[in-house]
Amino acid sequence: MNQDPRDARVEELEAENRRLRRFLDEKGLTAEQRHQVRNTLAMLRAIIRRSAETSDSVETYAAHLDGRLDAVARVLNALMRSVPEGIGLHSLVADELLAHLAREGEQVSIEGPSLRLRPGAAEVFAMAIHELAVNAVEHGALTVPHGRIQVSWNVTAPTDQPGSRPQLTHVWTEHGLDALPPAPPHRGFGMEVLERSLRYELKAKTELAFEPSGLHCTISLPLPPQITLIEDDE
């Protein structure tokens, strides 16, 4: 029996991951650096596996896997160039949409207070934005010339309850469609990122509304230590 090309590619990529882990272990990185690298490699492994499991063809698998790995590479490069506080949320969103040829000030508006995301939070948020952007390109607002995407977020003060933290609410709203299916045709990797990965990594709650004018996605979470509000950002 012939092996599915997706299985062969998964095995090849996982072998590369194992070699990279061994190489990094031999380089004497600090405990924090090893932790960050291992988290990134674990996320890549999950992307590789789940992309294969949720794709209905080799072509779809290859296209979606390439896009997801590119999204991870973009945020890692940005983190390496960023100030110690991490990458700005505005830049993260704008860069991911620009990769899909959606430019701020044209098809996209982005607004919110200055937030910096450190490794971990930056990576999972980048994946969420990537999946929203891909959905917009394939099924949503970016399928029509007059389609628009509005991205905004706000941070509210903690309540008087003990242990309460500031709350981040991030809203993605699409406009311009005449009709949208009531739900996606299947719950693939993108839905898993939005509904499960964000909850697991950041204790976030995601609400999706498939409205006639376009997708509306709200992500709410207690502000974790990996995300910092910058009062006087440049």
Secondary structure per residue as TSV (DSSP state, phi and psi in degrees):
chain	resnum	aa	ss	phi	psi
A	1	M	-	360.0	132.9
A	2	N	-	-71.2	140.9
A	3	Q	-	-78.0	137.5
A	4	D	-	-59.4	128.6
A	5	P	H	-56.7	-29.3
A	6	R	H	-65.4	-40.3
A	7	D	H	-64.3	-40.7
A	8	A	H	-63.5	-40.7
A	9	R	H	-68.8	-38.9
A	10	V	H	-60.5	-45.5
A	11	E	H	-62.3	-40.5
A	12	E	H	-64.3	-44.9
A	13	L	H	-68.3	-37.5
A	14	E	H	-69.5	-33.1
A	15	A	H	-64.4	-39.8
A	16	E	H	-63.0	-39.8
A	17	N	H	-61.2	-43.6
A	18	R	H	-63.7	-41.6
A	19	R	H	-64.3	-39.9
A	20	L	H	-66.1	-40.1
A	21	R	H	-61.2	-43.7
A	22	R	H	-63.4	-41.9
A	23	F	H	-61.3	-45.2
A	24	L	H	-67.2	-36.1
A	25	D	H	-63.6	-29.7
A	26	E	T	-81.7	-9.6
A	27	K	T	-89.8	-1.3
A	28	G	T	67.6	38.8
A	29	L	-	-69.6	158.3
A	30	T	-	-66.4	162.1
A	31	A	H	-58.4	-40.9
A	32	E	H	-65.2	-41.9
A	33	Q	H	-65.6	-42.4
A	34	R	H	-61.8	-40.0
A	35	H	H	-61.9	-45.5
A	36	Q	H	-63.6	-43.6
A	37	V	H	-64.9	-44.1
A	38	R	H	-63.6	-37.1
A	39	N	H	-63.7	-42.0
A	40	T	H	-64.5	-43.3
A	41	L	H	-65.2	-37.5
A	42	A	H	-63.1	-39.9
A	43	M	H	-65.9	-41.2
A	44	L	H	-62.4	-41.4
A	45	R	H	-61.4	-42.7
A	46	A	H	-63.8	-41.1
A	47	I	H	-60.7	-46.1
A	48	I	H	-61.0	-50.2
A	49	R	H	-64.6	-50.7
A	50	R	H	-71.1	-30.2
A	51	S	H	-63.4	-40.4
A	52	A	H	-66.8	-41.8
A	53	E	H	-71.9	-25.9
A	54	T	H	-105.6	2.8
A	55	S	-	-95.1	142.0
A	56	D	S	-96.6	0.5
A	57	S	S	-157.0	160.9
A	58	V	H	-62.5	-39.3
A	59	E	H	-63.7	-44.9
A	60	T	H	-63.8	-42.7
A	61	Y	H	-58.3	-49.2
A	62	A	H	-62.1	-44.4
A	63	A	H	-65.3	-46.2
A	64	H	H	-70.6	-37.4
A	65	L	H	-64.7	-44.7
A	66	D	H	-58.8	-44.2
A	67	G	H	-63.2	-40.9
A	68	R	H	-69.2	-41.0
A	69	L	H	-66.3	-36.9
A	70	D	H	-62.5	-39.4
A	71	A	H	-63.4	-42.4
A	72	V	H	-63.2	-43.5
A	73	A	H	-62.0	-39.5
A	74	R	H	-62.2	-46.1
A	75	V	H	-71.6	-34.3
A	76	L	H	-65.9	-41.9
A	77	N	H	-62.0	-41.3
A	78	A	H	-65.3	-39.2
A	79	L	H	-64.9	-37.5
A	80	M	H	-67.1	-28.2
A	81	R	H	-90.3	-10.9
A	82	S	S	-81.9	165.1
A	83	V	-	-70.0	167.6
A	84	P	T	-55.8	-28.2
A	85	E	T	-68.6	-17.8
A	86	G	-	111.9	-171.5
A	87	I	E	-86.5	141.7
A	88	G	E	-70.3	138.2
A	89	L	H	-61.6	-38.8
A	90	H	H	-58.0	-47.7
A	91	S	H	-64.1	-40.6
A	92	L	H	-59.4	-47.1
A	93	V	H	-66.9	-47.6
A	94	A	H	-62.4	-42.3
A	95	D	H	-66.1	-40.1
A	96	E	H	-67.2	-41.8
A	97	L	H	-68.9	-36.4
A	98	L	H	-62.9	-33.6
A	99	A	H	-61.8	-21.5
A	100	H	T	-104.3	18.6
A	101	L	T	66.0	24.7
A	102	A	-	-106.8	112.7
A	103	R	-	-101.0	139.0
A	104	E	B	-63.1	136.8
A	105	G	T	91.4	-14.0
A	106	E	T	-111.4	-84.8
A	107	Q	T	-90.5	-8.2
A	108	V	E	-129.1	138.6
A	109	S	E	-122.8	138.4
A	110	I	E	-132.6	129.5
A	111	E	E	-150.9	136.8
A	112	G	-	166.4	163.6
A	113	P	-	-64.0	160.4
A	114	S	-	-72.8	117.5
A	115	L	E	-124.2	141.9
A	116	R	E	-114.6	131.8
A	117	L	E	-112.2	126.9
A	118	R	-	-91.3	171.2
A	119	P	T	-51.0	147.8
A	120	G	T	97.5	-71.4
A	121	A	H	-64.9	-42.0
A	122	A	H	-62.4	-41.7
A	123	E	H	-68.1	-46.2
A	124	V	H	-70.5	-34.6
A	125	F	H	-67.9	-39.7
A	126	A	H	-61.0	-40.1
A	127	M	H	-65.3	-38.9
A	128	A	H	-63.2	-46.1
A	129	I	H	-64.2	-38.8
A	130	H	H	-59.8	-46.5
A	131	E	H	-65.7	-36.7
A	132	L	H	-65.1	-41.4
A	133	A	H	-65.7	-43.1
A	134	V	H	-61.7	-43.2
A	135	N	H	-61.2	-38.8
A	136	A	H	-65.2	-36.7
A	137	V	H	-70.4	-40.0
A	138	E	H	-87.8	-33.2
A	139	H	T	-134.2	-15.4
A	140	G	S	-112.0	-140.4
A	141	A	G	-62.2	-28.7
A	142	L	G	-82.8	7.0
A	143	T	G	-88.0	-10.6
A	144	V	S	-124.8	145.7
A	145	P	T	-59.6	-33.7
A	146	H	T	-94.5	9.5
A	147	G	-	-70.5	146.3
A	148	R	E	-135.9	150.4
A	149	I	E	-124.3	128.6
A	150	Q	E	-114.2	122.7
A	151	V	E	-119.1	127.2
A	152	S	E	-146.3	159.0
A	153	W	E	-152.8	158.2
A	154	N	E	-145.8	160.2
A	155	V	E	-122.1	124.6
A	156	T	E	-105.0	150.8
A	157	A	-	-66.9	153.7
A	158	P	-	-65.8	155.3
A	159	T	-	-80.8	-178.5
A	160	D	S	-79.7	-4.6
A	161	Q	S	-67.7	140.4
A	162	P	T	-57.7	134.7
A	163	G	T	79.5	2.0
A	164	S	-	-67.5	143.3
A	165	R	-	-123.1	160.4
A	166	P	-	-55.1	148.8
A	167	Q	E	-110.1	130.0
A	168	L	E	-100.3	127.8
A	169	T	E	-120.7	119.2
A	170	H	E	-115.6	125.1
A	171	V	E	-122.0	128.7
A	172	W	E	-115.4	120.0
A	173	T	E	-128.9	128.9
A	174	E	E	-105.1	144.5
A	175	H	E	-133.0	154.5
A	176	G	-	112.1	-11.0
A	177	L	-	-82.3	151.4
A	178	D	S	-88.7	-28.5
A	179	A	-	-159.2	145.5
A	180	L	-	-135.2	138.1
A	181	P	-	-56.3	148.9
A	182	P	S	-64.3	-19.8
A	183	A	S	-160.1	157.5
A	184	P	-	-64.1	154.8
A	185	P	S	-62.3	-29.9
A	186	H	S	-153.6	159.3
A	187	R	-	-92.1	90.0
A	188	G	-	-90.9	-159.4
A	189	F	H	-63.1	-37.2
A	190	G	H	-59.4	-44.5
A	191	M	H	-65.4	-35.0
A	192	E	H	-64.0	-41.4
A	193	V	I	-61.8	-47.0
A	194	L	I	-69.5	-37.9
A	195	E	I	-98.7	-26.2
A	196	R	I	-113.2	-48.6
A	197	S	I	-64.2	-43.1
A	198	L	H	-63.0	-39.1
A	199	R	H	-67.3	-43.3
A	200	Y	H	-68.9	-44.2
A	201	E	H	-82.1	-36.1
A	202	L	H	-126.5	6.6
A	203	K	-	57.5	36.2
A	204	A	-	-90.4	152.2
A	205	K	E	-112.4	126.7
A	206	T	E	-113.5	130.6
A	207	E	E	-119.6	125.8
A	208	L	E	-115.0	131.6
A	209	A	E	-127.8	118.1
A	210	F	E	-92.9	90.5
A	211	E	E	-95.7	159.4
A	212	P	T	-56.5	-33.8
A	213	S	T	-82.5	-13.4
A	214	G	E	145.9	174.1
A	215	L	E	-71.5	141.3
A	216	H	E	-124.9	119.5
A	217	C	E	-126.3	125.2
A	218	T	E	-117.5	125.5
A	219	I	E	-115.3	119.8
A	220	S	E	-121.7	137.1
A	221	L	E	-158.5	150.6
A	222	P	E	-68.8	134.6
A	223	L	-	-62.8	113.9
A	224	P	-	-84.8	168.7
A	225	P	T	-59.6	-25.6
A	226	Q	T	-75.4	-8.1
A	227	I	E	-121.0	123.4
A	228	T	E	-118.7	132.1
A	229	L	E	-82.4	123.9
A	230	I	-	-104.1	113.6
A	231	E	T	-70.8	-38.2
A	232	D	T	-129.2	60.3
A	233	D	-	-71.3	155.0
A	234	E	-	-70.0	360.0
